[in-house]
Amino acid sequence: MSEETLNQPQLPPTSALDKLSNQGSENWFEYPVRVQPHHTDYAGVVWHGTYIAWMEEARVECLRAIGVDYAELVVLGCDLPVVELSVRYHRSIQLGMAAVVRTRMAEVTGVRINWDYAIESPDRQELYVTAQVTLVAVDRERGKILRQLPATVQDVLARLSASISQ
């Protein structure tokens, strides 16, 4: 980010993305990352697409931690593609820096699964990125949205939803 960009006035809060930085640490899955050369542009600043890859890695690992192996979903014929993505870049991260991708499932509505993200410094003093992602369950063979999530996925996500609402 250039100094000119940093000095521009901040946009007013527009969505739940801005609320993420005010959330406590409860119910967040943490996925540590360190910026490698292939994550950056020629100036040593993390390329914007890298953040999205980190978010996907964190989401897949979070699912694995609660008993949903993404590879098993694929074998069952279920895919969870991203259908909506909203990202707000607050501050850039440089080559060699460490960060933590924090993610949590926000809600499940039918076959839509909404996730929140915050990418922060390990000490949580710097907020780099906030985001929201919506996934839908798709039948891999037919390429159509499923009417409902597979029963095993519903069970695990229901337990996760229950822990979020407590």
C-alpha positions in Angstrom: 0.0 0.0 0.0 1.4 3.4 -0.9 1.7 6.2 1.7 -0.9 8.1 -0.4 -3.4 5.2 0.0 -2.7 5.1 3.8 -3.4 8.8 4.2 -6.8 8.7 2.4 -9.8 9.0 4.6 -11.3 5.8 5.8 -14.7 4.7 4.4 -17.5 4.6 6.9 -18.3 1.1 8.3 -20.3 -0.6 5.7 -20.8 -4.2 6.8 -20.2 -6.9 9.3 -16.6 -6.9 8.0 -15.9 -3.9 10.2 -17.4 -5.5 13.2 -15.0 -8.4 13.1 -12.1 -6.5 14.6 -14.3 -5.8 17.7 -15.1 -9.5 18.3 -13.6 -11.5 21.1 -11.5 -14.6 20.5 -14.3 -17.0 21.2 -15.2 -19.5 18.5 -12.4 -18.5 16.2 -10.1 -21.0 14.5 -6.6 -19.7 14.3 -4.3 -20.6 11.4 -0.7 -19.1 11.6 1.1 -18.1 8.4 4.5 -16.5 7.6 5.0 -14.5 4.4 7.2 -16.3 1.9 8.7 -14.8 -1.2 6.0 -16.5 -3.5 3.3 -14.7 -1.5 4.5 -11.3 -2.5 4.7 -8.9 -5.4 8.1 -7.4 -6.5 8.1 -4.9 -3.7 7.9 -7.6 -1.0 4.2 -6.8 -0.2 1.7 -9.7 0.1 -0.2 -9.9 -3.2 -4.0 -9.5 -2.6 -4.8 -13.0 -3.9 -2.6 -14.6 -1.3 -4.9 -13.5 1.5 -7.8 -15.4 -0.3 -5.6 -18.5 -0.5 -4.8 -18.2 3.2 -8.4 -17.9 4.0 -9.3 -21.0 2.1 -6.5 -22.9 3.8 -7.7 -21.8 7.2 -11.3 -22.8 6.3 -10.3 -26.2 5.2 -8.2 -26.7 8.3 -11.0 -25.5 10.5 -13.4 -28.0 8.9 -10.9 -30.7 9.4 -10.6 -29.7 13.1 -14.3 -30.2 13.6 -14.4 -33.6 11.8 -15.1 -32.6 8.1 -12.4 -33.7 5.8 -12.8 -31.7 2.5 -11.3 -34.7 0.5 -14.1 -36.9 1.9 -16.7 -34.4 0.8 -15.3 -34.6 -2.7 -15.5 -38.4 -2.6 -19.1 -38.1 -1.5 -19.8 -36.0 -4.5 -20.2 -32.7 -2.6 -18.3 -29.5 -3.3 -18.4 -26.2 -1.4 -17.5 -23.5 -3.9 -17.3 -19.9 -3.0 -20.4 -18.0 -4.3 -19.8 -14.7 -2.6 -16.6 -13.0 -1.3 -16.2 -9.6 0.4 -12.7 -8.5 1.4 -11.5 -5.4 3.1 -7.8 -4.7 3.1 -6.8 -2.6 6.1 -3.0 -2.8 6.1 -0.4 -4.6 4.0 1.9 -7.4 5.3 5.5 -7.6 4.2 7.9 -10.4 3.3 9.0 -12.4 6.4 6.2 -11.2 8.7 4.0 -13.6 10.6 0.2 -13.3 10.8 -2.7 -15.3 12.0 -5.8 -16.1 9.9 -8.7 -16.3 12.2 -11.9 -17.8 10.9 -15.3 -19.0 12.1 -18.5 -20.2 10.6 -21.0 -17.4 11.0 -24.2 -19.2 10.0 -25.7 -21.9 7.9 -28.9 -21.0 6.0 -30.1 -23.9 3.9 -27.1 -24.9 1.8 -25.4 -21.5 2.2 -22.5 -21.5 4.7 -21.2 -18.1 5.8 -17.7 -17.6 7.2 -16.0 -14.6 8.8 -12.3 -13.9 8.7 -9.8 -11.6 10.3 -6.1 -11.6 9.4 -4.1 -10.1 12.2 -0.6 -9.8 13.7 0.1 -12.7 16.1 -0.2 -10.2 19.1 -3.6 -9.0 17.6 -2.3 -5.4 17.7 -2.6 -5.0 13.9 -5.6 -5.8 11.7 -4.6 -6.6 8.1 -7.7 -8.0 6.4 -11.3 -8.7 7.2 -13.5 -10.8 5.0 -16.7 -12.7 4.6 -17.2 -15.8 2.4 -20.3 -17.6 1.4 -20.1 -21.2 0.2 -22.9 -23.4 -1.2 -23.1 -27.2 -1.4 -23.0 -28.4 -5.0 -23.4 -31.9 -6.4 -20.1 -32.4 -8.2 -21.5 -34.9 -10.7 -24.5 -32.8 -11.8 -23.0 -29.4 -11.2 -26.2 -28.3 -9.4 -26.7 -26.8 -6.0 -27.8 -29.4 -3.5 -31.2 -29.0 -1.9 -29.6 -29.8 1.5 -26.2 -30.5 2.9 -25.2 -34.2 3.3 -26.4 -35.5 6.7 -22.8 -36.0 8.1 -21.9 -32.4 7.2 -25.2 -31.1 8.7 -24.5 -32.9 12.0 -21.0 -31.4 12.4 -22.1 -27.9 11.3 -25.0 -28.1 13.7 -22.7 -28.8 16.6 -20.4 -25.9 15.5 -23.5 -23.6 15.1 -24.6 -24.5 18.6 -21.2 -23.6 20.1 -21.3 -20.3 18.2 -24.7 -19.3 19.6 -23.6 -20.0 23.2 
